[in-house]
């Protein structure tokens, strides 16, 4: 999915395997943000869309590179969700306290 974020084109996906493939191909991960229970990975679009199409067409890539990126993104997902839960808890705590 294309997005015009901060005047620059980005490519976004919530598919972990695709994101790991794009990272392994050298694409720059701009951010990872929680969206409705999932984590959306936002990449700078410098040919990212074309590589995403290659992924869906069955492009080959080094298994070691793919698994390394997959492992790193899984860890990032945990951190994003933990942070989001912490922020949500603080918001709930703050609103309950003022009731």
Buried (B, 14 or more C-beta within 10 A) or exposed (E): EEEEBEEEBBBBBBBBEBBBBBBBBEBEBBEBBBEEEBBBBBBBBBBBBEBBEBBEEEEEBEEEBBEBBBEEBEEBBEEBBEEBEEEEEEEEEEEEEEE
